[in-house]
């Protein structure tokens, strides 16, 4: 375990990164990225081709996106896509929990660096994104198979708690600083000391009075919204809550807002009320469209895409920044996860 004194020293001087192909090797990263994006593409293809149950499609999907449900005409394609997505997402949730467990072991022992912990954390994030992407498409299937539904929710819950806890060290503004002496310098030489090489345990519950990392709030917001959205969708309670407590009151408020100038114009025929009505339509129409969009399958896809993109960026950028110190060993294939 790294002492506080050692952490204070390393936060001033930095440390050299020790490559570890079993955590951040090209094989490990590609395995997660390919599976994550293959799952998303499969779900996107199912949606675009209409190979989804009609109950999953909203008015925005049918009228605006022009999606027509074709599961009855293509039942075999629907089954193949569904089974593919189930296999990919099940594999990823198990792997995500495993790699996050390895990250916590390294964090507790002080043996995992900021760089490798960042990779571990966001590989688990990608695993979570895969599973969340699949939930919307699999909702009818899960509602018919309670055992599968319970297993998925338990796995999701475990990974969600792990990610919430796992994001704690990344809150510090000093997390992932490339050069402590000159934070604007983004270059790392082969023998340079850098913030990426500092033990991740130095940041557990500490911000060192330097404030909060800009990416941390984004990560927490995305994670919580994604899980609440998807789990609420699976149970139906989320859809009902959105329809009855959010969408309907807002639509009623918009209707009342537009009704007032409309009635006055109808009664008085004064042009100012007509122009007032027209001006109010400008923000009201897109506002109603957004409310409709949020209830659609396409909105769920956009949320999944945003989560995947965020996780990918958090992996690719640090890896490129540390390339000079890690490429010699991490360009080989490995997938040990620290359990050997």
C-alpha positions in Angstrom: 0.0 0.0 0.0 1.3 3.5 -0.9 1.7 5.9 2.0 0.4 9.4 2.1 3.9 10.8 2.1 4.8 8.8 -1.0 1.6 10.0 -2.7 2.5 13.6 -1.9 5.9 13.1 -3.4 4.6 11.4 -6.6 2.0 14.1 -7.1 4.8 16.6 -7.4 7.3 14.5 -9.4 5.1 12.1 -11.3 6.1 8.5 -12.1 6.9 6.4 -15.1 4.2 4.1 -16.4 4.9 0.4 -16.1 3.3 -1.3 -19.2 0.8 -4.1 -18.6 -0.6 -5.8 -21.7 -3.0 -7.9 -19.6 -4.9 -4.7 -18.7 -4.3 -2.3 -21.5 -2.9 -4.4 -24.3 -4.3 -4.0 -27.8 -5.9 -7.4 -27.6 -7.9 -6.6 -24.4 -9.0 -3.2 -25.6 -10.0 -4.4 -29.1 -11.9 -7.3 -27.5 -14.1 -4.9 -25.5 -14.4 -2.3 -28.2 -15.4 -4.7 -31.0 -17.9 -6.5 -28.8 -19.4 -3.2 -27.6 -19.8 -1.7 -31.0 -20.9 -5.0 -32.6 -23.7 -5.2 -30.1 -24.7 -1.6 -30.8 -24.6 -2.1 -34.6 -26.7 -5.3 -34.2 -29.3 -3.3 -32.2 -29.2 -0.4 -34.6 -29.7 -2.9 -37.6 -32.6 -4.5 -35.9 -34.2 -1.1 -35.4 -33.5 0.2 -38.9 -34.8 -3.0 -40.5 -37.9 -3.1 -38.3 -37.0 -6.4 -36.7 -38.3 -5.2 -33.3 -41.6 -5.8 -31.6 -44.2 -3.1 -32.3 -44.6 -2.4 -28.6 -41.1 -0.9 -28.6 -41.9 1.7 -31.2 -43.4 5.1 -30.4 -45.2 7.5 -32.7 -41.8 9.2 -33.4 -40.3 6.0 -34.5 -43.1 5.1 -36.8 -44.0 8.5 -38.2 -40.7 10.4 -38.2 -38.1 7.7 -38.4 -40.4 5.6 -40.7 -39.7 2.3 -38.9 -42.2 -0.5 -39.7 -42.2 -3.6 -37.4 -41.5 -6.7 -39.5 -41.0 -9.3 -36.9 -43.9 -11.4 -38.2 -42.5 -11.4 -41.7 -39.0 -12.1 -40.6 -39.2 -14.2 -37.4 -36.0 -16.1 -38.1 -34.0 -12.9 -38.5 -35.5 -11.6 -35.4 -34.6 -14.7 -33.4 -31.0 -14.7 -34.7 -30.4 -11.0 -33.9 -32.0 -11.4 -30.4 -29.8 -14.4 -29.6 -26.7 -12.7 -30.8 -27.4 -9.6 -28.7 -28.2 -11.8 -25.6 -24.9 -13.7 -26.0 -22.8 -10.6 -26.5 -24.4 -8.7 -23.6 -24.2 -11.7 -21.2 -20.5 -12.1 -21.9 -19.8 -8.4 -21.4 -21.6 -8.1 -18.0 -19.6 -11.0 -16.6 -16.3 -9.6 -18.1 -17.1 -6.1 -16.8 -17.6 -7.3 -13.3 -14.4 -9.4 -13.5 -12.2 -6.5 -14.8 -13.7 -4.1 -12.3 -13.0 -6.5 -9.5 -9.4 -6.7 -10.7 -9.2 -2.9 -10.7 -10.4 -2.8 -7.1 -7.8 -5.4 -6.1 -5.1 -3.3 -7.7 -6.5 -0.1 -6.1 -6.5 -1.6 -2.7 -2.9 -2.9 -3.0 -1.6 0.3 -4.5 -0.2 -1.6 -7.5 -2.4 -0.2 -10.3 -1.4 3.2 -11.8 -3.8 6.0 -12.7 -3.4 5.1 -16.4 -4.2 1.4 -16.0 -7.1 2.1 -13.6 -8.5 4.5 -16.1 -8.4 1.7 -18.7 -10.0 -0.8 -16.4 -12.7 1.5 -15.3 -13.8 2.5 -18.8 -13.5 -1.1 -20.2 -16.1 -1.9 -17.5 -18.0 1.1 -18.6 -18.2 -0.3 -22.2 -19.4 -3.6 -20.8 -22.1 -1.7 -19.0 -23.0 0.2 -22.1 -23.4 -3.0 -24.1 -25.8 -4.5 -21.5 -27.8 -1.3 -21.3 -28.0 -1.1 -25.1 -29.5 -4.5 -25.2 -32.1 -4.0 -22.5 -34.5 -1.9 -24.6 -34.6 -4.4 -27.5 -34.9 -7.3 -25.1 -37.7 -5.9 -23.0 -40.5 -8.1 -24.4 -38.3 -11.2 -24.2 -37.3 -10.4 -20.6 -40.9 -9.9 -19.5 -41.6 -13.4 -20.8 -38.6 -14.9 -19.0 -38.5 -13.8 -15.4 -35.4 -15.8 -14.5 -33.3 -14.2 -17.3 -34.7 -10.8 -16.3 -33.7 -11.3 -12.6 -30.2 -12.4 -13.5 -29.7 -9.5 -15.8 -30.9 -7.0 -13.2 -28.7 -8.5 -10.5 -25.7 -8.3 -12.8 -26.6 -4.7 -13.8 -27.0 -3.7 -10.2 -23.6 -5.2 -9.2 -21.8 -3.5 -12.1 -23.6 -0.2 -11.5 -22.5 -0.1 -7.9 -18.9 -1.0 -8.9 -18.9 1.8 -11.5 -20.3 4.4 -9.1 -17.6 3.5 -6.5 -15.0 3.1 -9.3 -15.4 6.7 -10.5 -14.5 8.1 -7.0 -10.7 8.3 -7.6 -11.3 10.1 -11.0 -13.1 13.0 -9.3 -9.8 14.8 -8.4 -8.7 17.5 -10.8 -5.2 16.1 -10.6 -6.4 12.8 -12.0 -4.6 12.0 -15.3 -2.5 15.2 -15.4 0.1 14.5 -18.0 2.8 16.8 -16.7 2.5 18.2 -13.2 5.1 20.9 -13.8 3.3 22.1 -17.0 -0.3 20.8 -17.3 -0.6 22.3 -20.8 2.2 20.0 -22.1 0.5 16.9 -23.5 3.7 15.2 -24.7 5.2 12.2 -22.9 8.6 10.9 -23.7 9.9 7.4 -23.2 11.5 8.2 -19.8 9.3 11.1 -18.7 7.6 11.1 -15.3 3.9 11.7 -15.6 0.7 11.8 -13.6 -0.5 8.7 -15.4 2.1 6.7 -13.6 1.1 7.7 -10.1 -0.7 4.9 -8.1 -4.5 5.3 -8.4 -4.9 4.7 -4.7 -3.4 8.1 -4.1 -6.7 9.6 -5.4 -9.0 7.5 -3.3 -11.3 10.1 -1.6 -8.7 12.9 -2.1 -8.8 15.9 -4.4 -5.8 17.7 -2.9 -7.7 21.0 -2.7 -7.4 21.4 -6.5 -11.0 21.0 -7.4 -13.0 18.5 -9.5 -12.0 16.8 -12.7 -14.4 18.1 -15.5 -15.1 14.6 -16.8 -16.2 13.2 -13.4 -19.6 14.9 -13.2 -20.3 14.0 -16.9 -19.5 10.3 -16.1 -21.8 10.2 -13.0 -24.7 12.0 -14.8 -24.4 9.7 -17.9 -24.2 6.6 -15.7 -27.1 7.4 -13.5 -29.4 8.6 -16.3 -28.6 5.5 -18.4 -29.4 3.1 -15.6 -32.5 4.8 -14.4 -33.8 5.1 -18.0 -33.1 1.5 -19.0 -34.3 -0.2 -15.8 -37.4 2.0 -15.7 -38.1 0.9 -19.3 -37.7 -2.8 -18.4 -40.2 -2.6 -15.6 -42.6 -0.2 -17.3 -42.7 2.0 -14.2 -40.3 4.4 -15.9 -42.4 4.7 -19.0 -45.6 5.3 -16.9 -43.9 7.8 -14.7 -42.6 9.7 -17.7 -46.0 9.7 -19.4 -48.1 10.6 -16.3 -45.8 12.8 -14.2 -43.6 14.5 -16.8 -44.9 14.5 -20.3 -48.6 14.9 -19.7 -48.3 17.8 -17.3 -45.9 19.6 -19.6 -48.1 19.0 -22.6 -51.1 20.4 -20.6 -49.0 23.4 -19.7 -48.1 24.1 -23.3 -51.8 23.6 -24.4 -52.9 26.1 -21.7 -50.2 28.6 -22.9 -51.3 28.4 -26.5 -55.1 28.4 -25.7 -55.0 31.8 -24.0 -54.0 33.9 -27.0 -56.0 31.7 -29.4 -59.2 32.2 -27.4 -58.6 36.0 -27.2 -58.0 36.2 -30.9 -61.1 34.2 -31.6 -63.1 36.6 -29.4 -61.6 39.9 -30.4 -60.1 39.3 -33.8 -57.1 41.5 -32.8 -54.0 40.7 -34.8 -51.7 41.1 -31.7 -53.2 37.9 -30.2 -52.7 36.0 -33.5 -49.0 37.1 -33.6 -48.6 36.2 -29.9 -50.0 32.7 -30.7 -47.6 32.3 -33.7 -44.6 33.4 -31.7 -45.5 30.9 -28.9 -45.7 28.2 -31.5 -42.0 28.6 -32.3 -40.6 27.2 -29.1 -43.7 25.0 -28.3 -43.6 22.8 -31.4 -39.9 21.6 -31.0 -40.6 21.3 -27.2 -43.5 18.9 -27.9 -41.3 17.1 -30.5 -38.6 16.6 -27.9 -41.1 15.1 -25.4 -42.2 12.7 -28.1 -38.6 11.8 -29.0 -37.7 11.0 -25.4 -40.3 8.3 -25.4 -39.0 6.7 -28.6 -36.6 3.8 -29.3 -34.4 6.1 -31.2 -33.8 8.2 -28.0 -32.6 5.1 -26.2 -30.2 4.4 -29.1 -28.8 7.9 -28.9 -28.2 7.6 -25.2 -26.4 4.3 -25.7 -24.3 5.8 -28.5 -23.4 8.7 -26.2 -22.3 6.3 -23.4 -20.2 4.3 -25.8 -18.5 7.3 -27.3 -17.7 8.7 -23.8 -16.2 5.5 -22.7 -14.2 5.1 -25.9 -12.7 8.6 -25.6 -11.7 7.9 -22.0 -9.7 4.9 -23.2 -8.3 6.0 -26.5 -7.0 9.5 -25.5 -4.9 8.3 -22.4 -3.6 5.4 -24.5 -2.4 7.7 -27.2 -0.9 10.1 -24.7 1.1 7.3 -23.1 2.1 5.5 -26.3 5.8 6.3 -26.0 6.1 4.5 -22.6 3.7 1.6 -23.2 3.6 0.6 -26.9 6.6 -1.8 -26.8 4.7 -4.2 -24.5 1.1 -3.2 -24.9 0.9 -3.7 -28.6 1.0 -7.5 -28.0 -2.2 -9.4 -27.2 -3.2 -10.3 -23.7 -6.2 -10.9 -21.6 -5.2 -11.9 -18.0 -7.2 -9.2 -16.1 -4.8 -9.6 -13.2 -6.1 -13.0 -12.0 -3.1 -15.1 -12.9 
